Amino acid sequence: MPFNDPDPTDPHELRGVVLPAGPEEVRDMAYAFAEEFARFGHRRDQILWMFRNPFYGGAHGAYQALGHDAIVAIVDECIAIWGRVRLVDRDADTATPSPRGS
């Protein structure tokens, strides 16, 4: 099969689906985006920019559906909770033996 032609029998073929969602599901989706962006360490203005930017399709769709004021309230709430958390990813210290002695 050529590289660009989709194969309907391929179980690994990427498929997108649209699921029905009401206003409450859109609000939950907006919370998920805002929380994720805040956990990544983005500032309030950066998160609001991502919601306004059509490149971020899911976040922008929530912005269009809920409106500016609702998104600002959601972002502010998520920043208040997650904006102070900074995750640091680092390798374990290999010089220190493990607590199990292995």
C-alpha distances in whole Angstrom, upper triangle without the diagonal:
4,6,8,7,8,8,11,11,11,14,14,13,16,18,21,24,27,30,34,36,40,42,43,39,39,42,40,37,40,42,38,37,41,41,38,39,43,42,40,43,43,46,47,46,43,42,43,42,38,39,40,37,34,32,32,31,32,36,36,35,38,40,40,41,44,45,47,50,48,45,48,50,47,46,50,50,47,48,51,50,47,48,51,48,46,44,44,41,43,42,45,48,47,51,52,52,50,53,52,53,50
4,6,6,8,9,13,14,13,16,15,14,16,18,21,24,27,31,34,36,40,42,43,39,38,41,40,37,39,41,38,36,40,41,37,38,42,41,39,42,41,44,45,45,41,40,42,40,36,37,38,35,32,29,31,30,31,34,35,34,37,39,39,40,43,44,45,48,47,44,47,49,46,45,48,49,46,47,50,49,46,47,49,47,45,43,43,40,42,42,44,47,47,51,52,52,51,53,53,54,50
4,6,8,10,14,15,13,16,14,12,14,16,19,22,26,29,32,34,38,40,40,37,36,39,37,34,36,38,35,33,37,37,34,35,38,37,35,38,38,41,42,41,38,37,38,36,33,34,35,32,29,26,27,27,28,31,32,32,34,36,36,37,40,41,42,45,44,41,43,45,42,41,45,45,42,44,47,46,43,43,46,44,42,39,39,37,38,38,41,44,44,47,49,49,48,50,50,51,48
4,6,9,13,15,13,16,14,11,12,14,17,20,23,26,30,32,35,37,38,34,33,36,35,32,34,36,33,31,35,36,33,33,37,37,34,37,36,39,40,39,36,35,36,34,31,32,32,29,26,24,25,24,26,29,29,29,32,34,33,34,37,38,40,43,41,38,41,43,40,40,43,44,41,42,46,44,42,42,45,43,41,39,40,37,39,39,42,45,45,49,50,51,49,52,51,53,50
4,6,10,12,11,14,14,11,12,14,16,19,22,25,29,31,35,37,38,34,34,37,36,32,34,37,34,33,36,37,34,35,39,38,36,40,39,41,42,41,38,37,38,36,33,33,34,31,28,26,27,25,27,30,30,29,32,34,34,35,38,39,41,44,42,40,42,44,42,41,45,45,42,44,47,46,43,44,47,45,43,41,42,40,41,42,45,48,48,51,53,53,51,53,53,54,51
4,6,9,8,11,10,7,9,10,13,16,19,22,26,28,32,34,35,31,31,34,33,30,32,34,32,30,34,35,32,33,37,36,35,38,37,40,41,40,37,35,37,35,32,32,33,30,27,25,25,24,25,28,29,28,30,33,32,33,36,37,39,42,40,38,41,42,39,39,43,43,40,42,45,44,41,42,45,43,42,40,40,38,40,40,43,46,46,50,51,51,49,51,51,52,49
4,5,5,9,9,7,10,11,15,17,20,23,27,29,33,35,36,33,32,36,34,31,34,36,33,32,36,37,34,35,39,38,37,40,39,43,43,43,40,38,39,38,34,35,36,33,30,28,28,26,27,31,31,30,32,35,35,35,38,40,41,44,42,40,43,44,41,41,45,45,42,44,47,45,43,44,47,44,43,41,42,39,41,41,44,47,47,51,51,51,49,51,50,52,49
4,6,8,10,8,10,10,13,15,18,21,24,27,31,33,34,30,31,34,33,30,33,35,32,32,35,36,34,35,39,38,37,40,40,43,43,43,40,38,39,38,34,34,36,33,30,28,28,26,26,30,31,29,31,34,34,33,36,39,41,43,41,39,42,43,40,40,44,44,41,43,46,44,42,44,47,44,44,41,42,40,42,42,45,48,48,52,52,52,50,51,51,52,49
4,6,9,8,12,12,16,17,21,23,26,29,33,35,36,32,33,36,34,32,35,36,33,33,37,37,35,36,40,39,38,41,41,44,45,45,42,40,41,40,37,36,38,36,33,31,31,28,28,32,33,32,34,37,36,36,39,41,43,45,43,41,44,45,42,42,46,45,42,44,47,45,43,45,47,45,44,42,42,40,42,42,44,47,47,51,51,50,48,50,49,51,48
4,5,5,9,11,14,16,20,22,26,28,32,35,35,31,31,34,33,30,33,34,31,31,35,35,32,34,37,36,35,38,38,42,42,42,39,37,39,38,34,34,36,34,31,29,28,27,27,30,32,30,32,35,35,35,37,40,42,44,41,39,42,43,40,40,44,43,40,42,45,43,41,42,45,42,41,38,39,37,38,38,40,44,43,47,48,47,45,47,46,47,44
4,6,8,10,13,15,19,20,24,26,30,33,32,29,29,32,30,27,31,32,29,29,32,32,30,32,35,33,33,36,36,40,40,41,38,36,37,37,33,33,35,33,30,28,27,26,25,29,30,29,30,34,34,33,36,38,40,42,39,37,40,41,38,38,41,40,37,40,42,40,38,40,42,39,39,36,37,34,36,36,38,41,41,45,45,45,42,44,43,45,42
4,6,9,12,15,18,20,24,26,30,32,32,28,28,31,29,26,29,30,27,27,30,30,27,29,32,31,30,33,33,37,38,38,35,33,35,34,30,31,33,31,28,26,25,24,23,27,28,27,29,32,32,32,34,37,38,40,38,35,38,39,36,36,39,38,35,37,40,38,35,37,39,37,36,33,34,31,33,33,35,38,38,42,43,42,40,42,41,43,40
4,6,10,13,16,19,23,25,28,31,31,27,27,30,28,25,28,30,26,26,30,30,27,29,32,31,30,33,33,36,37,37,34,32,33,32,29,29,31,28,26,24,23,21,22,25,26,25,27,30,30,30,33,35,36,39,37,34,37,38,35,35,38,38,35,37,40,38,36,37,40,37,36,34,35,32,35,35,37,41,41,44,45,45,43,44,44,46,43
4,7,10,14,16,20,22,25,27,28,24,24,26,25,22,24,26,23,22,26,26,24,25,29,28,26,30,30,33,33,33,30,28,30,29,25,25,27,25,22,20,19,18,18,21,23,22,24,26,27,27,29,31,33,35,33,30,33,35,31,31,35,34,32,33,37,35,32,34,37,34,33,31,32,30,33,33,36,39,40,43,44,44,42,43,43,45,42
4,7,10,13,17,19,22,25,25,21,21,24,23,20,23,25,22,22,25,26,24,25,29,28,27,31,30,33,33,33,30,28,29,28,25,24,26,24,21,20,19,17,16,20,21,20,22,25,25,24,27,29,31,33,31,29,32,33,30,30,34,34,31,33,36,35,32,34,37,35,34,32,34,32,35,36,38,42,42,46,46,46,44,45,45,47,45
4,7,10,13,15,19,21,22,18,18,21,20,17,19,22,19,19,23,24,22,23,26,26,26,29,28,30,30,30,28,25,26,25,22,21,23,21,18,17,16,13,13,17,18,16,18,21,21,21,23,26,27,30,27,25,29,30,27,27,31,31,28,30,33,32,30,32,35,33,33,31,33,32,35,36,38,42,43,47,47,47,44,46,46,48,46
4,6,10,12,16,19,19,16,16,19,18,16,19,21,19,19,23,24,22,24,27,27,27,30,29,31,31,31,29,26,26,26,23,22,23,22,19,19,17,14,13,17,18,15,17,20,20,19,22,24,27,29,26,25,28,29,26,27,31,30,28,31,33,32,30,32,35,34,34,32,35,34,37,38,40,44,45,49,48,48,46,47,47,49,47
4,7,9,13,15,16,13,13,17,16,14,17,19,18,18,21,23,22,23,26,27,27,30,28,30,29,29,27,24,25,25,22,20,21,21,18,18,16,13,12,15,16,13,14,18,17,16,18,21,24,26,23,22,26,27,24,25,29,28,26,29,32,31,29,31,34,33,34,33,35,34,38,39,42,45,47,50,50,50,47,48,49,51,49
4,6,10,13,14,10,11,15,14,13,16,18,17,17,21,22,21,23,26,26,27,30,29,30,29,30,28,25,25,26,23,20,22,22,20,20,18,15,13,16,17,14,14,18,17,15,18,21,24,25,22,22,25,25,23,24,28,27,25,28,31,29,29,31,34,32,33,32,35,35,38,40,42,45,47,50,50,50,47,48,48,51,49
4,7,10,11,9,10,14,14,13,16,18,17,18,21,22,23,24,27,28,28,31,30,31,29,30,29,25,25,26,23,21,23,23,21,22,20,16,14,16,17,14,14,17,16,14,16,19,22,24,21,21,24,24,22,24,27,26,25,28,30,29,29,31,34,33,35,34,37,37,40,42,44,48,49,53,52,52,49,50,50,53,52
4,7,8,6,7,10,10,10,12,15,15,16,18,20,20,22,24,25,26,29,27,28,26,27,26,23,22,24,21,18,20,21,19,21,18,15,12,14,15,12,11,15,14,11,13,16,19,20,17,17,21,21,18,21,24,23,22,25,27,26,26,28,31,31,32,32,35,35,39,41,43,46,48,52,51,51,48,48,49,52,51
4,6,5,6,9,10,11,13,15,16,17,19,20,21,23,25,26,27,29,28,29,26,27,27,23,22,24,22,19,21,22,21,23,20,17,14,15,16,13,11,14,14,10,11,15,18,18,15,16,20,19,17,20,23,22,21,25,26,26,26,28,31,31,33,33,36,37,41,43,45,48,50,53,52,53,50,50,51,54,53
4,5,5,6,9,10,11,12,14,15,16,18,20,21,22,24,26,27,26,26,23,24,24,21,20,22,20,17,18,20,20,22,19,17,14,14,15,12,9,12,12,8,8,12,15,15,12,13,16,16,14,17,19,18,19,22,23,23,24,26,29,29,31,32,35,36,40,42,44,47,50,53,52,52,50,50,51,54,53
4,5,5,6,9,10,11,12,14,15,16,18,20,21,22,24,26,25,25,23,24,24,21,20,22,21,17,20,22,21,23,20,18,15,15,16,14,11,13,14,11,10,14,16,16,12,13,16,15,13,16,18,17,17,20,21,21,22,24,27,27,29,30,33,34,38,40,42,45,47,50,49,50,47,47,48,51,50
4,5,5,6,9,10,10,12,14,15,16,18,20,21,23,25,24,25,23,24,23,20,19,22,19,16,19,21,20,21,18,16,12,13,15,12,10,13,14,11,11,15,17,17,14,14,17,16,14,16,19,17,17,20,22,21,21,23,27,26,28,28,31,32,35,38,39,43,45,48,47,48,45,45,46,49,48
4,5,5,6,9,10,11,12,14,15,17,18,20,21,23,21,22,20,21,20,17,16,18,16,13,15,17,16,18,15,13,9,10,11,9,6,9,10,8,8,11,14,15,11,11,15,14,12,14,17,16,16,19,21,20,20,22,25,25,27,27,30,31,35,38,39,43,45,48,47,48,45,46,47,50,49
4,5,5,6,9,10,11,12,14,15,16,18,20,21,20,20,18,19,19,16,15,18,16,13,15,18,18,19,16,15,11,10,12,11,7,10,11,9,7,11,12,12,9,9,12,11,9,11,14,13,13,16,18,17,18,19,23,23,25,26,29,30,34,37,38,42,44,47,46,47,44,44,46,49,48
4,5,5,6,9,10,10,12,14,15,16,18,20,19,20,18,20,20,16,16,19,17,14,17,19,19,20,16,15,12,11,14,13,9,12,14,12,11,14,16,16,12,11,14,13,10,12,15,13,12,16,17,16,16,19,22,21,23,23,27,28,31,34,36,39,41,44,43,44,41,41,42,45,45
4,5,5,6,9,10,11,12,14,15,17,19,18,19,18,19,18,14,15,17,14,12,15,16,16,16,13,12,8,8,11,10,7,10,13,11,11,14,15,16,13,11,14,14,11,12,15,14,13,16,18,17,16,18,22,21,22,22,26,26,30,33,34,38,40,43,42,43,41,41,42,45,44
4,5,5,6,8,10,11,12,14,15,17,15,16,14,16,15,11,11,14,11,9,12,14,14,15,12,11,8,6,9,9,6,8,11,10,9,11,12,12,9,7,10,11,7,9,12,12,10,13,16,15,15,16,20,19,21,22,25,26,30,33,35,38,40,43,43,44,41,42,43,46,45
4,5,5,6,8,10,10,12,14,15,15,15,14,16,15,12,12,15,13,11,15,17,18,18,14,15,11,10,13,13,10,11,14,13,12,14,14,14,10,9,11,10,6,8,10,9,7,11,13,12,12,14,17,17,19,19,23,24,28,31,33,36,38,41,40,41,39,39,40,43,43
4,6,5,6,9,10,10,12,14,14,16,15,17,16,12,14,16,13,12,16,17,17,17,13,14,10,9,13,13,11,13,16,15,14,16,17,17,14,12,14,14,10,10,13,12,9,12,15,13,12,14,17,16,18,18,21,22,25,28,30,33,36,39,38,39,36,36,38,41,40
4,5,5,6,9,10,11,13,12,13,13,14,12,9,11,12,10,9,13,13,14,14,10,11,8,6,10,11,9,11,14,14,14,15,15,16,14,10,13,13,10,9,13,12,10,12,15,14,12,14,17,16,17,17,20,21,25,28,30,33,36,39,38,39,37,38,39,42,41
4,5,5,6,9,10,11,10,11,9,12,11,7,9,11,9,9,12,14,15,16,12,14,11,8,11,13,11,11,15,15,13,14,13,14,12,9,10,10,7,6,9,9,6,8,11,11,10,10,14,14,15,16,20,21,25,28,30,33,36,39,38,39,37,38,40,42,42
4,6,5,6,9,10,10,12,11,14,13,10,12,15,13,12,16,17,19,18,15,16,14,11,15,16,14,15,18,18,16,18,17,17,15,12,13,12,9,8,10,9,5,8,10,9,7,9,12,11,13,14,17,19,22,25,27,30,33,36,35,36,34,34,36,39,38
4,5,5,6,9,9,12,12,15,12,10,13,14,12,12,16,16,18,17,13,15,13,11,15,16,14,16,19,19,18,20,19,19,17,14,15,16,12,10,13,13,9,10,13,12,9,10,13,12,12,12,15,16,20,23,25,28,31,34,33,34,32,33,35,37,36
4,5,5,7,6,8,9,11,9,6,10,11,9,10,14,14,16,15,12,14,13,10,13,16,14,15,18,19,18,18,17,18,17,13,14,15,12,9,12,12,9,9,13,12,9,9,13,12,12,12,15,17,20,24,26,29,32,35,34,36,34,35,37,39,38
4,5,5,5,7,8,11,9,7,11,13,12,13,16,17,19,18,15,18,16,13,16,19,17,16,20,21,19,20,18,18,17,13,13,14,11,8,10,10,7,6,9,9,6,6,9,9,9,11,14,16,20,23,25,28,31,34,33,35,33,34,36,38,38
4,5,7,10,12,14,13,11,14,16,14,16,19,19,21,20,17,19,17,15,19,21,19,19,23,23,22,23,21,21,20,17,17,17,14,12,13,13,9,9,11,9,6,7,9,7,7,8,11,13,17,20,22,25,28,30,30,31,29,30,32,34,34
4,6,9,12,14,11,10,14,15,13,15,18,18,20,18,15,18,17,15,18,21,19,20,23,24,23,24,22,23,21,18,18,19,16,13,15,15,12,11,14,13,9,9,11,9,8,8,10,12,15,19,21,24,27,30,29,31,29,31,33,35,34
4,7,10,12,10,10,13,14,13,16,18,18,21,20,17,20,19,17,19,22,21,20,24,25,24,24,21,22,21,18,17,18,16,13,14,15,11,9,12,12,8,7,8,8,6,8,11,13,16,20,22,25,28,30,30,32,31,32,34,36,36
4,7,8,6,6,10,11,10,12,15,15,18,17,15,18,17,14,17,20,18,17,21,23,21,21,18,19,19,15,14,16,14,11,12,14,11,9,12,13,10,8,11,11,10,12,14,16,20,23,26,28,31,34,34,36,34,36,38,40,39
4,6,5,6,9,10,11,13,14,15,19,18,16,20,19,16,17,20,19,17,21,23,21,20,17,17,18,14,13,14,14,10,10,13,11,8,11,13,11,8,10,12,12,14,17,19,23,26,29,31,34,36,36,38,37,38,41,42,42
4,5,5,6,9,10,11,12,14,18,18,16,19,18,14,15,18,17,15,18,20,18,16,13,14,14,11,9,11,11,7,7,10,9,7,10,12,11,9,12,14,15,17,20,23,26,30,32,34,37,40,39,41,40,41,43,45,45
4,5,5,6,9,10,11,12,16,16,15,18,18,14,15,18,17,14,17,20,18,16,13,14,15,12,10,13,13,9,10,14,13,11,14,16,15,12,15,17,17,20,22,25,28,31,34,36,39,42,42,44,42,43,46,48,47
4,6,5,6,9,10,10,14,14,12,16,16,13,13,17,16,14,17,20,18,17,14,16,16,13,12,15,14,10,12,15,13,11,15,16,14,12,15,16,16,18,20,22,25,29,31,34,37,39,39,42,40,41,44,46,45
4,5,5,6,9,10,13,13,11,14,13,10,11,14,13,11,15,17,15,15,12,14,14,10,9,12,11,7,10,12,10,9,13,14,13,11,15,15,16,17,20,22,25,29,31,34,37,40,39,41,40,41,43,45,44
4,5,5,6,9,12,13,11,13,13,10,10,13,12,9,12,15,13,12,9,11,11,8,7,11,10,7,10,13,12,11,14,16,15,14,17,19,19,21,24,26,29,33,35,38,41,43,43,45,43,44,46,49,48
4,5,5,6,10,11,10,12,13,10,9,13,13,10,13,16,15,14,11,14,14,11,11,14,14,11,13,16,15,14,18,19,18,16,20,21,21,22,24,26,29,33,36,38,41,44,44,46,44,45,48,49,49
4,5,5,8,8,6,9,10,7,7,11,11,10,12,15,15,14,12,15,15,11,12,15,13,11,14,16,15,14,18,19,17,16,20,20,20,21,23,24,28,31,34,36,39,42,42,44,42,43,45,47,46
4,6,8,9,7,9,8,5,5,8,8,6,9,11,11,10,9,12,11,8,10,13,11,10,13,15,14,14,18,19,17,17,21,21,22,23,25,27,30,33,36,39,42,44,44,46,44,45,47,49,48
4,6,9,8,10,11,8,6,9,10,7,8,12,12,10,9,12,13,10,11,14,14,12,15,18,17,17,20,22,21,20,23,24,24,26,28,29,33,36,39,42,44,47,47,49,47,48,50,52,51
4,5,6,8,10,8,6,10,11,9,11,14,15,13,12,16,16,13,14,18,17,15,18,20,19,19,23,24,22,21,25,25,25,26,28,29,32,35,38,41,43,46,46,48,47,48,50,52,50
4,5,6,9,8,5,8,11,10,10,13,15,14,14,18,18,15,17,20,19,17,21,23,21,22,25,26,24,24,27,27,27,28,30,30,34,36,39,42,45,48,48,50,48,49,51,53,51
4,6,9,9,8,10,13,12,13,16,18,17,17,20,20,17,19,22,20,18,22,23,21,22,26,26,24,23,27,26,26,26,27,28,31,33,36,40,42,45,45,47,45,47,48,50,49
4,6,6,6,8,10,10,12,14,15,16,15,18,18,14,16,19,17,15,19,20,18,19,23,23,21,20,24,23,23,23,25,25,29,31,34,38,40,43,43,44,43,44,45,47,46
4,6,5,6,9,10,10,12,14,15,16,19,17,15,17,20,17,17,21,22,20,21,24,24,23,23,27,26,26,26,28,28,31,34,37,40,42,45,46,47,45,46,47,49,48
4,5,5,6,9,10,11,12,14,15,17,15,13,16,18,15,15,19,19,17,19,22,22,20,21,25,24,24,24,27,27,31,33,36,39,41,44,44,45,43,44,45,48,46
4,5,5,6,9,10,11,11,12,14,13,10,12,14,12,11,15,16,14,16,19,19,18,18,22,22,22,23,25,26,30,32,35,38,41,44,44,45,43,44,45,47,46
4,5,5,6,9,10,10,11,14,13,10,13,15,14,13,17,18,17,18,21,22,21,21,25,25,25,26,28,29,33,36,38,41,44,47,47,48,46,47,49,51,50
4,5,5,6,9,10,12,14,13,11,14,16,15,15,19,19,18,20,23,24,23,23,27,27,28,28,31,31,35,38,40,44,46,49,49,50,48,49,50,52,51
4,5,5,6,8,10,12,10,8,12,13,11,12,16,16,15,18,20,20,20,21,24,25,26,26,29,30,34,37,39,43,45,48,47,49,46,47,48,51,50
4,6,5,5,6,9,8,6,9,12,11,11,14,16,15,17,20,20,20,20,24,25,26,27,30,31,35,38,40,43,46,49,49,50,48,48,50,53,52
4,6,6,8,11,10,9,12,15,14,15,18,19,19,21,23,24,24,24,28,28,29,30,33,34,38,41,44,47,49,52,52,53,51,52,53,56,55
4,6,9,11,10,10,13,14,13,15,18,19,19,21,23,24,24,25,28,29,30,31,34,35,39,42,44,47,50,53,52,53,51,52,53,56,55
4,7,8,6,7,10,11,10,13,15,15,16,18,20,21,22,22,26,27,28,30,33,34,38,41,43,46,49,52,51,52,50,50,52,55,54
4,6,6,6,9,10,11,12,14,16,17,18,20,22,22,22,26,27,29,30,34,35,39,42,44,47,50,53,52,54,51,52,54,56,56
4,6,5,6,9,10,10,12,14,15,16,18,20,21,20,24,25,27,29,32,34,37,41,43,46,49,51,51,52,50,51,53,55,55
4,5,5,6,9,10,11,12,14,15,17,19,20,19,23,25,27,29,32,34,38,41,43,46,49,52,51,53,50,51,53,55,55
4,5,5,6,9,10,11,12,14,15,17,18,18,22,23,25,27,31,33,36,40,42,45,47,50,49,51,48,48,50,53,53
4,5,5,6,8,10,11,12,14,15,16,16,20,21,23,24,28,29,33,36,39,42,44,47,46,48,46,46,48,50,50
4,5,5,6,9,10,10,12,14,15,14,18,20,21,24,27,29,33,36,38,41,44,47,46,48,46,46,48,51,50
4,6,5,6,9,10,11,13,14,14,17,19,22,24,27,30,33,37,38,41,44,47,46,47,45,45,47,50,50
4,5,5,6,9,10,11,12,13,16,17,20,21,25,27,31,34,36,39,42,44,43,44,42,42,44,47,47
4,5,5,6,8,10,10,10,14,15,17,19,22,24,28,32,33,36,39,42,41,43,41,41,43,45,45
4,6,5,6,9,10,9,12,14,17,19,23,26,29,33,34,37,40,42,41,43,41,41,43,46,46
4,6,5,6,9,9,12,14,17,19,23,25,29,32,33,36,39,41,40,42,39,39,41,44,44
4,5,5,6,7,10,11,14,16,19,22,25,29,30,33,36,38,37,39,36,36,39,41,41
4,5,5,4,8,9,12,14,18,21,24,28,29,32,35,37,36,38,36,36,39,41,41
4,6,6,7,10,13,16,19,22,26,29,30,33,36,38,37,38,36,36,39,41,42
4,6,7,8,12,14,17,20,24,27,28,30,34,36,34,36,33,33,35,38,39
4,5,5,8,10,14,17,20,24,25,27,31,33,32,33,31,31,34,36,36
4,6,8,11,14,17,20,24,26,28,31,33,32,34,33,33,36,38,38
4,6,10,13,16,19,23,24,26,29,31,30,32,31,31,33,36,36
4,6,10,13,16,19,21,23,26,28,27,29,27,27,30,32,33
4,6,10,13,16,18,20,24,26,25,27,26,26,29,31,31
4,7,10,13,15,17,21,23,22,24,23,24,26,28,28
4,6,10,12,14,17,20,19,22,21,22,25,26,26
4,7,10,12,15,18,18,20,19,21,23,24,23
4,7,9,12,14,15,17,16,19,21,22,21
4,6,8,11,12,14,14,17,19,19,18
4,6,9,9,11,10,13,15,15,15
4,6,6,9,10,12,15,14,14
4,5,7,9,12,14,13,12
4,6,9,12,14,13,13
4,6,9,12,10,11
4,7,8,6,7
4,5,5,6
4,5,8
4,6
4
